[in-house]
């Protein structure tokens, strides 16, 4: 808290507030838009390690971009939150790869295409078979 920090540092609580505000604002562009920011973006901006960890443990996507194209890591300052985000990004990407592989295994491309493209069964079967020469006869060696 502000008062605890002020007491520990031996300074006035207003000085703590001003320092925090200056530090927070220096990490932001004055023309920044916060559209599309998630709770994780805001927790990172506040440099709140416990909240960031809780959100990540709950499945928050550390790779989610806001409308400006920034991930939460783009707002992190050096320290524990940044380390946590970097580790979480790698773990999240690995989980995502596993989910996608499982999805492809359970729901093959051919089946997904048939659901969205009507009347193209033979073309879908050719693509699903994975033979590029059959799909494109001009590619014969």
N, C-alpha and C positions, 0 to 999 in steps of 0.2 A: 504494500500500500504506500501511498504518498507519504503519510506521516511516519511510517516505520522507516522508509528510506531516508527521509529527512533527519530523523533521530540518529540513524546509523551513520550518516555522512556528516552530521553536525551542521546542517544547513537548514534554512527556512523552507517550509513545505511549498511555498510559492515558487521558489527556485527549482525545486524538483519538478513541479508541474510545467514550468516554462521550458526546462531542459528536455523533458519528455516530449512536449509539443513540438519543439524545434527539431528534435531527432526524428520524430514521426513524420513531420512535414518535409524534411530534407529527402526522404525516400520516395516522395510523391512528386509527380509532374503537376504543375498548377493547372494544366489543361487535361488532366487525367479524367477518364470516365470510369465509373465503377459498375457499369452495366455488365451483367453476366458474372459478377463476382460471387463466389460461393462463401459459405461460412468459413471454409478453410482459408480462402484469400484473406478474409477479415482477421481471422485468428493469427495469421502470419504477419499481417500489417501491425497488429497489436503486440507482436513478438511474445505471444502467450503460449509457451511450450506445452503446458498441461492440456490446453484446449486443442492445440494442433495435434498432439498425440492421441487424445480422445477421438477426435474426428477421423484421423487416419486409422485407428484401431476399429472404428465403426464402419470403415469401408469408403471413406471419402476419397475421391479421385485426385491425387496430387498432380496429375497431368492436365486437369481441366483448365481450359483457357477461357478468359473472360472476353468481352467484345473487343478489347484492345489487343487481344492475342497473348496476354500474359498468364503464365501459370503462377501458382502460389510461390514457387521458388524465386520467381522474378522480383517478388516483394520482400524476400527474406534478407535479413542482415547477417553478417558473419556470426557464427555461434551455433548453439545447440539446435535451434529450430532449423537452421539451414542443413545441418548434418542429418537431422531426422528426416527432412524432406528428401534429401538426396538418396538416402537409404530406402525410403518408402517408395520413391519413384521406380527404383530398380525392382523392388518386390512387386509393385503394382503391375509393371510391364510384364513380369514373369507370370503373374496370375492371369493377366489378360491373354497372354499367348496360350496358356493352358486352357482357358475357357474357350478361346476361339478354336483350338485344335479339337477339343471335345465337341464343340458345336459342329465342326466340319465332319467329325466322325459320326455323330448321331444324325446329322442332317446334311447329307452330301449335296454338293453343288448342283448336280443334276436335278435333285428333288426341289431345291430352292428355286432354280430357274423355271421349272415346270409350274410352280405356283405363281410366278410373275409374268411369264411369257406364254401366251396361249397360241396354239396352232403351229408350233415349231418343234414338235417332238423329235423329228429325225435330226435336226440341227443340234438340239440339246443332247441327244444320245451320242452324236459324234463328238461334241465338245466334252461331254462327260466321260467318254472312253479314253480321252487323253491322247489321241493320235493326231498330231499336228498336220501330217500329210493328208489324212482323210478330211480334216477340217478345211485345209487349204491345199488343194491338189497341185497348185503351182509351186509349192515348196519342196517338191521331190528333189532329192540330191542328184 
